[in-house]
């Protein structure tokens, strides 16, 4: 039953079988140029919604689970902000910061491995693919952080539970 429900949610979010997701991916690289943070965050959270047995909208991933990842992102973001302040006009990040950004994926995968709801959230939001595509780009990282913040906001707005 849960598998069918998850399949329905994935189709609803634009992940129909044998089709490309709503978010554009070129090869293995994520297309940041045409990525609309607000629209895609709303689609991702809408894709998590389903009707429970009482016909009420429900989202299984909790605010705490998403915010835990946001906290990890904000730790790296603070380091990036310090780097930007010291390196005015920089467009690329240091190797150390790039490695920390990549490590965010490990944090996400760990949480996804612990809870099916987080795994579904990761799949629908494409956070793992986006992290892989940031590289050392400062602008991509900034767009990524805004996306994670938008995911938290839409989750709360659309009735996500604590």
Secondary structure by P-SEA (a helix, b strand, c coil): caaaaaaaaaaaacccccccccccccccccccccccaaaaaaaaaaaaccccccccccccccaaaaaaaaaaaaaaaaaaaaaaaaccccccccaaaaaaaaaaaaaaaaaaaacaaaaaaaaaaaaaaaaaaccccaaaaaaaaaaaaaaaaaaaaacccc
